[in-house]
Amino acid sequence: MTDTPPALDPPVLRKSLGVLDGVAIAASSTAATTSIGIGLGVTAGVVGLHLPAIMLLAFLPVLGIAGAYSRLNRVEPNAGNGYVWVGRSLNPWLGFMVGWVTIVAVVAFLAYTTAVTGSALIQLAGDAGVHRVGGLGLDPGSTAQTTAVGLVVLAGVTLTAVTGVRKAARLQGWLLVFEYVVLLGFCGYGIVTGPHPFSLSWFDPFAIPSPTALAQGLLLSVFCYWGFEAAFTVTEEVRDPRDASRAGFTTLFTMLGLFLLGSVAFQRVLSEEELAGHGAEGLAFFGERLADQPLSVLPLVALMFSAVASLQAGVIPAARGMFAMSRDRTLGPVWSRVSPRYGTPAAGTVLIGALAAAVAALSLVIPRLADMIMATVTAVGIIVALSYALTALAAAVRFRSLLREDLWQGVRAVVLPVLSALVLIALGGYLGWSFYDSADHFELRADNGWFLLATPLAMIASGFVAAAWARWVRKSPYFRTGEGTDSESPRLLPTPH
């Protein structure tokens, strides 16, 4: 007799995607327009006029992480990616934790982005002359109104994701085309006409004010690149697993180009005080400096499209991650139900959208919950750094034999991922220490350092609790071997050389 349920044929996702579809999903998840519009001003407040330097520096460890993802994906394509790879190569408990905290962080990010999307839509309505609907005055600063509008958008993009990831990718592709045309147009015009002279010191990392500013700027910049790995969450739905790797790298280098273009353009057009002072409203202010109405509203439209695409792009990889975990019986069976009509994890996709909607809606009636969401989004840098680092270490362990067989391949497969992992662990540790050192008491406020540190620690702790339930109650075989039950596992592709 055994206490483990008999193995079942694993559910299979429909293979319908190509490289461009993967790029659309990954690029939407990374959300370059949102990162440029919100992140550059915030980062400039830390590093001053050295945005190009910090974006280039942050790209290096992320590139090492992307290499680890690509190599692992070539030998074991899996919708759960880091969850499966870390569990197999390092430890199942760590693997489960990677999958769990990533999903929790995405749900919190979706709840936060819901209100951002609603605010952008209401601002656009105001620019179009619509200031009231019925007897209600529209206010982009109203949490209730922005959340209500954002929830409608979230429901729409969730349903689109249910009906097929290819359809979702096509929608995101059109949104990206508009975003990038606006970004390239405004940034190119800003670089040519900006009043502030170009300086090579912008690219000099040694000119950054202090080591503390350097570390904080790197963390913010690494967060801007977060999302390229969404290409690997749909790896079982692409016709060739190598297409997921191509999509991931294409997205990453595209983001680097856009971030460098945006940072140079912002610094040509805006002074350091204007950059830091406008922070999250940087893109709208940038557009107003370069054009009059109605053209000046285009960057805001691009920002809104980016937020919409990012909502959908968040739903898709989260649902795939939970699909993979459910398939291994570490989560309940509802998450791995594949729609016979659409070939997607339809039930799980709807549940992810519903969870994000519930968290966003509850923030209206539980005042402290809004602080908790904001704290989660603020502290997600620690989670991103940890999950990336563990995945890179999993690649180093898995391909360590290459160091004896082929030194150059060993450096690429082992040394570079290890160096990238160490950098990210150091940055995550620094961020955690800065949170701890910035306060002397605990308070439920989004600007309290101990609260910001407690948030990712609580996410990690909840992951180990959920793992214990999966190990001893669900009796998942994943915790005995670290091996998934996915359809690809019995016939892994050969290790790349």
CORDAZI-V967710 format. One record per pair of residues at least 24 apart in sequence whose ideal C-beta (glycine too) atoms are under 7 Angstrom apart, sorted by the first residue. I is the first residue (numbers start at 1). J is the second residue. If there is no record, write none. Layout:
{{I & J} {I & J}}
This chain:
{{3 & 475} {4 & 475} {4 & 477} {7 & 485} {10 & 327} {10 & 485} {10 & 486} {10 & 487} {11 & 327} {11 & 336} {11 & 338} {12 & 338} {12 & 487} {13 & 79} {13 & 236} {13 & 237} {13 & 338} {13 & 343} {13 & 344} {14 & 237} {14 & 343} {15 & 237} {15 & 238} {15 & 239} {16 & 166} {16 & 237} {17 & 165} {17 & 166} {17 & 169} {17 & 234} {17 & 237} {17 & 238} {17 & 239} {18 & 238} {18 & 239} {18 & 243} {19 & 243} {19 & 246} {19 & 247} {20 & 173} {21 & 166} {21 & 169} {22 & 231} {22 & 234} {22 & 238} {22 & 243} {22 & 244} {22 & 247} {23 & 247} {23 & 250} {23 & 251} {24 & 169} {24 & 172} {24 & 173} {24 & 176} {25 & 169} {25 & 172} {25 & 230} {25 & 231} {25 & 234} {25 & 313} {25 & 316} {26 & 227} {26 & 228} {26 & 230} {26 & 231} {26 & 247} {26 & 248} {26 & 251} {27 & 176} {27 & 251} {27 & 254} {28 & 172} {28 & 176} {28 & 309} {28 & 310} {28 & 312} {28 & 313} {29 & 227} {29 & 230} {29 & 310} {29 & 313} {29 & 314} {29 & 317} {30 & 225} {30 & 226} {30 & 227} {30 & 228} {30 & 251} {30 & 255} {31 & 227} {31 & 306} {31 & 309} {31 & 310} {32 & 255} {32 & 258} {33 & 179} {33 & 183} {33 & 302} {33 & 303} {33 & 306} {34 & 303} {34 & 306} {34 & 307} {34 & 310} {35 & 224} {36 & 183} {36 & 258} {36 & 259} {36 & 262} {36 & 283} {37 & 282} {37 & 283} {37 & 303} {38 & 280} {39 & 220} {39 & 224} {40 & 262} {40 & 263} {40 & 266} {40 & 282} {41 & 275} {41 & 276} {41 & 278} {41 & 279} {41 & 280} {41 & 282} {42 & 220} {42 & 279} {42 & 280} {43 & 217} {43 & 220} {43 & 221} {44 & 272} {44 & 275} {44 & 276} {45 & 276} {45 & 279} {46 & 213} {46 & 216} {46 & 217} {46 & 220} {47 & 208} {47 & 213} {47 & 217} {48 & 209} {48 & 272} {49 & 202} {49 & 267} {49 & 272} {50 & 202} {50 & 207} {50 & 208} {51 & 263} {51 & 266} {51 & 267} {52 & 202} {52 & 203} {52 & 260} {52 & 263} {52 & 264} {53 & 202} {53 & 203} {53 & 204} {53 & 205} {53 & 208} {54 & 217} {54 & 218} {54 & 221} {55 & 221} {55 & 259} {55 & 260} {55 & 263} {56 & 203} {57 & 205} {57 & 218} {58 & 218} {58 & 221} {58 & 222} {58 & 225} {59 & 225} {59 & 256} {61 & 420} {61 & 423} {61 & 424} {62 & 222} {62 & 225} {62 & 252} {63 & 252} {64 & 392} {64 & 416} {64 & 417} {64 & 419} {64 & 420} {65 & 388} {65 & 391} {65 & 392} {65 & 420} {66 & 228} {66 & 248} {66 & 249} {66 & 252} {67 & 412} {67 & 416} {67 & 417} {68 & 391} {68 & 392} {68 & 395} {68 & 417} {69 & 229} {69 & 232} {69 & 248} {69 & 391} {70 & 245} {70 & 248} {70 & 249} {71 & 395} {71 & 399} {71 & 413} {71 & 496} {72 & 394} {72 & 395} {72 & 398} {73 & 232} {73 & 235} {73 & 241} {73 & 244} {73 & 245} {74 & 241} {74 & 242} {74 & 245} {74 & 493} {74 & 496} {75 & 492} {75 & 493} {75 & 495} {75 & 496} {76 & 488} {76 & 492} {77 & 235} {77 & 236} {77 & 241} {77 & 244} {77 & 488} {78 & 235} {78 & 236} {78 & 324} {78 & 484} {78 & 486} {78 & 488} {79 & 233} {79 & 235} {79 & 236} {79 & 320} {79 & 321} {79 & 323} {79 & 324} {80 & 321} {80 & 324} {80 & 325} {80 & 484} {81 & 229} {81 & 232} {81 & 233} {82 & 387} {82 & 390} {82 & 391} {83 & 321} {83 & 324} {83 & 325} {84 & 324} {84 & 484} {85 & 391} {85 & 394} {86 & 390} {86 & 391} {86 & 394} {87 & 478} {87 & 482} {88 & 482} {88 & 483} {89 & 394} {89 & 397} {89 & 398} {90 & 390} {90 & 393} {90 & 394} {90 & 397} {92 & 478} {92 & 479} {92 & 482} {93 & 464} {93 & 467} {94 & 390} {95 & 482} {96 & 330} {96 & 463} {96 & 467} {96 & 470} {97 & 460} {97 & 463} {97 & 464} {97 & 467} {98 & 387} {98 & 390} {98 & 391} {99 & 321} {99 & 325} {100 & 463} {100 & 466} {101 & 383} {101 & 387} {101 & 459} {101 & 460} {101 & 463} {102 & 321} {102 & 387} {103 & 318} {103 & 321} {103 & 322} {104 & 459} {105 & 376} {105 & 380} {105 & 383} {105 & 459} {106 & 314} {106 & 318} {107 & 318} {107 & 352} {107 & 355} {107 & 356} {107 & 359} {108 & 359} {108 & 373} {108 & 376} {108 & 377} {109 & 314} {109 & 377} {109 & 380} {110 & 311} {110 & 314} {110 & 315} {110 & 356} {111 & 356} {111 & 359} {111 & 360} {111 & 363} {111 & 373} {112 & 373} {112 & 374} {112 & 377} {113 & 307} {113 & 310} {113 & 311} {114 & 147} {114 & 150} {114 & 151} {114 & 154} {114 & 311} {114 & 356} {114 & 360} {115 & 143} {115 & 146} {115 & 147} {115 & 150} {115 & 360} {116 & 307} {117 & 150} {117 & 153} {117 & 304} {117 & 307} {117 & 308} {117 & 311} {118 & 145} {118 & 146} {118 & 147} {118 & 148} {118 & 149} {118 & 150} {119 & 146} {120 & 300} {120 & 303} {120 & 304} {120 & 307} {121 & 149} {121 & 304} {122 & 146} {122 & 149} {123 & 300} {124 & 300} {124 & 301} {124 & 304} {127 & 297} {143 & 364} {144 & 364} {147 & 360} {147 & 361} {147 & 364} {150 & 360} {151 & 357} {151 & 360} {151 & 361} {153 & 308} {153 & 311} {154 & 311} {154 & 353} {154 & 356} {154 & 357} {155 & 353} {157 & 308} {157 & 311} {157 & 312} {157 & 315} {158 & 315} {158 & 349} {158 & 350} {158 & 353} {160 & 312} {161 & 312} {161 & 315} {161 & 316} {161 & 349} {162 & 342} {162 & 344} {162 & 346} {162 & 349} {162 & 350} {163 & 342} {164 & 342} {164 & 344} {165 & 234} {165 & 237} {165 & 316} {165 & 344} {168 & 312} {168 & 316} {172 & 309} {172 & 312} {172 & 313} {175 & 305} {175 & 308} {175 & 309} {176 & 309} {178 & 302} {178 & 305} {179 & 302} {179 & 305} {179 & 306} {182 & 298} {182 & 299} {182 & 302} {183 & 258} {183 & 262} {183 & 302} {186 & 287} {186 & 290} {186 & 299} {187 & 261} {187 & 262} {187 & 265} {189 & 290} {190 & 265} {190 & 268} {190 & 269} {190 & 290} {191 & 264} {191 & 265} {191 & 268} {194 & 265} {194 & 268} {194 & 269} {196 & 267} {196 & 268} {196 & 271} {198 & 268} {202 & 264} {202 & 267} {215 & 427} {215 & 430} {218 & 427} {219 & 381} {219 & 427} {219 & 431} {222 & 381} {222 & 384} {222 & 385} {222 & 427} {223 & 381} {223 & 384} {224 & 259} {225 & 252} {225 & 255} {226 & 384} {228 & 252} {228 & 255} {230 & 313} {230 & 317} {233 & 317} {233 & 320} {233 & 321} {234 & 316} {234 & 320} {315 & 349} {315 & 352} {315 & 353} {318 & 352} {319 & 345} {319 & 348} {319 & 349} {319 & 352} {320 & 345} {322 & 348} {323 & 348} {324 & 484} {324 & 486} {327 & 485} {327 & 486} {328 & 476} {328 & 478} {328 & 484} {328 & 485} {329 & 474} {329 & 476} {330 & 470} {330 & 474} {330 & 476} {330 & 478} {368 & 444} {371 & 444} {371 & 445} {371 & 446} {374 & 446} {375 & 446} {375 & 451} {375 & 452} {375 & 455} {376 & 455} {378 & 446} {378 & 452} {379 & 452} {379 & 455} {379 & 456} {381 & 431} {382 & 428} {382 & 431} {382 & 432} {382 & 456} {383 & 456} {383 & 459} {385 & 424} {385 & 425} {385 & 427} {385 & 428} {386 & 428} {388 & 424} {389 & 421} {389 & 424} {389 & 425} {392 & 417} {392 & 418} {392 & 420} {392 & 421} {393 & 418} {393 & 421} {399 & 495} {406 & 497} {409 & 497}}
